[in-house]
Amino acid sequence: MPEICANAALYFDPYKEMEIAETNRLLISDSELRDQLRKASFKRSKFFDWNKTALETLDVMKKIYL
C-alpha cells in the first residue's frame, strides 16, 4: 500500500512468484537497504496516530448517521 508505506517498503506484484522471491532475496542480502527501510519506516510511522484516526472516524460516522 504505497499510500501508507510510501518509501518505507519494497513493492512487488503479488501474482509474480519470482518477483516476490527476488524482493525477499534483496532484503535478506542487503543490510544497507534493510537499514534504510527501517529508518524510513520509523519516520513514516510518525504520520499515523490512533487517537487522530479514532476522532476522524467518529466525525465521518456523525456525518453519516446524524
C-alpha positions, 0 to 999 in steps of 0.5 A: 500500500504505497499510500501508507508505506510510501518509501518505507517498503519494497513493492512487488506484484503479488501474482509474480512468484519470482518477483516476490522471491527476488524482493525477499532475496534483496532484503535478506542480502542487503543490510544497507537497504534493510537499514534504510527501510527501517529508518524510513519506516520509523519516520513514516510511522510518525504520520499515523496516530490512533487517537487522530484516526479514532476522532476522524472516524467518529466525525465521518460516522456523525456525518453519516448517521446524524 
